Amino acid sequence: MNALHLRRLAVAVSAAAVLPLALSSCSSSDSKDSAAGSAPDKAGSASSPATGASADGSMAPDAPFGPACSSVPENGAGSFDGMAQDPVATAASNNPDLATLVTAVKAAGLVDTLNSAENITVFAPTNEAFAKVPKADLEKLLANKEELTKVLTYHVVGQKIAPKQLSNGSFTTLEKGKLTTSGSDMTYTVNDSAKIVCGNVRTANATVYIVDSVLMPPQ
């Protein structure tokens, strides 16, 4: 074997030895790049239980949303997980922001009716929503069971309403009146007046949308 053949053989052996190392290095680099690239995706998919928004600004499926959701306790019967275990009237009683509503529901004798219903949606006014009603009018309403029942059942729809249905919705309430919703991107209003401040709250038998105004049935 002459010197030229020896040199060519040496180059071939050297290349064969280096190639696996090069492939291993590329594979390792690709894995690192892949891992580095996957971390933001994972972080981006995480959602905030207070707003229901993902890091990219989209709404996480089935998550509560709205500014008032931040006041909901993280643990206990009044938390989102806690309320999901109880029927709607019981769940509302564990939320201090719905104390006036609970008082009204009890006065109307609707606790058992709401707790035993299935697959309903409740638009639940906050304490501040009831505070917008003149005190004398509110006291008069609470003392009139028939009228109170009419007002409260106007806040209940006999079907579960998903957030996407709120964009341009029209629903028949248990009071038999019509209720409309509009909006987008986790910002919705009911009857062009009441704002949903914490929506898509799950209870054992209902979906709850907490609103900042009391809804009055059409005359």
N, C-alpha and C positions, 0 to 999 in steps of 0.2 A: 504493500500500500504506500503510495507516494505521499509527499508532504501536503499537497493540495487536498487530497482525500481526507487526511488526518485533520486538517483545519476545518473542513466542512462538517465532519463528524462531531468535532468539539462544539461547533456553533449549534448544531442540531440538538445535542445533549443539553447544552446550556439553555436553549429556548424551551425545551421540554420541561426542564426543572423550574423555570421562571413562570410559565403559563398557569399552573395551578395556584401559585401564590397570587398572581394578578387577579384571577377569577375570585379567589377567596377574599381579596381586598375589596373588589367591586361589590361582591355580595354583602360584605360587612357594611360598606358605605351605604349601599341601597337600603339595607335594613335600618340603619340609623336614620337615613333620610325619611324612610317610610314611617318610622316611629315618631320622628320629630314632626312629620306632617300630620300624623294622626292625632297628636295631642290637642291642637287647636280645634279639630273637628269634635273631639270628645267634650272639650270645654264648651264649644259653641252649642252643643246639644243640651247642655244642662239648663234647667229652668228654675225660675224663682217662684216658690210657692206663694209669695205675696202678690205677685202680679201675673203669673202664668206666662211671662214672656221669656223666650230663649235669648241667649246672648246676641243672636243675629236679629232680634227684634220681632221674630214671629211668635205666635201664640202656641204654647205647648198643648197638645191634645188633652182634653179633660181636666185642665188645670184651672183653678180659680183665677180671676183677673180683676184688676181695678185698684185704685188708690186706697180704698178703705180696707182692702184685704190685709194690709200691713198691720192693722190693729188686732187681727185675730191671733189668739194665743197659739204658740207652737205646740203645746202639749195640753192634755186634759180633755174633758168633755166638750169644752168650747172651741177646741182646735178643729181644723178641717178634718183630720182623721177621726176625732171624737164625734163630730156632728154626723159623719158618714155612717156611724153605727146606730144612730137613733132616728125614729120617725120625725117628721119635720117640726111639729109643734114642740116636741120634747127637745129637739136640737136647738130650736130658737130660744128656748128657755135657758139654755146654757151660754147664750151670747148676750152679754150686758147691753150691747148696742140695740138690741131688739126687745128690751124690757117693756116698753109701752105697747108694742105690737102684741106681746104675749098677754099682757093685761087685757087688751081688747079682745083677743081670741078667747080668753077664759070668760069674759063678760058675755060674749055672744054664745057661749056653750059649744064652741067649734073644735075644742081640743081633740076629742075622740074622732070627729069627722075627718080632720086633717091627718091625724096619725094613722087612720085606717085606710085612707085613700091610697091608690097605687098609681105610680108613674104620672105625677102631677108636677106643675111648675108653680112656684110661689114668688111673686114680686113683693118683697118684704120691706116695708118702710122702716127707717131707723128712728131712734128716739128724736133726733133732730128734725126728721120729716114730720112727725106728729107735732113737734113744737112750733112748726110753721102755721098750724091750724090755730085760730084764735081760741084762747082757753075756754071761753064760754061755749063756743061751738063744739069743742072737743068733749067737754063735760056732758053737753046735751046728747052728743052722739053716743057716748059710752053708756048713757042711761036709757037709750032707746034700742032695745035688743034687735028689733026688726030692721031698723035702718042700719045699725052697726053690722048686722049679718050681711046685708046687701053690699055695704062698702067693702067688707073683708073678703067676701066671696068674689068680688070684682078683681081682687088681686091674685086669684087662683085660676090657672088654666088646666084643663083636664088632660094634658099630655106633657111629656117631657120636651122642653125646647132647648135645642143645642145653640151655642153662640152663633154659628153661621146662619141660623134661621132668624136672627135678630136684625140683620141688615135691612130688610124690608118686609117686616112681618105683620100679619093681621091674625088675631086669635080670639076665639070665643071663650069667655070666662065662665066660671060656674054661676055667676050672677046673670048670665045670658047676654051680657053686653059685649061689645067689641073693644079690643085693646090693640094698639098698634105699636110697633117698635121700628127704630131706624138707627143707622150709624154704620161704623166699620172700624177695623183695627182696635178692637177692645174698648171703643168709645161708643156707647149706645144710649139712646133716650127712649122713654116709654111715653106714648101719647104726646110727643113733641114737648114734653115739659120735665118729667122726672128723669134724672140721670141714674144709670146703673153704676154704683160706686164699688160694688164687689159682686162679681157675677160667676156663674157656673159653680156654685157651692153645692156639694152633694150631701144629701141626707139619705137615710135608708129607703125612703119612698118618694123623694122629690128632688128636683133641681131648684135651687134658690138663687134669685137675683135680688140683691139688696139695693134699694132705691132711696133717693134723697128727698122724695116728696110722696105724700099720700095720694093715691089715685082715686079720683071720684068718678063713679059710674055716670054715664050720660043720662040726662033727665028725660 
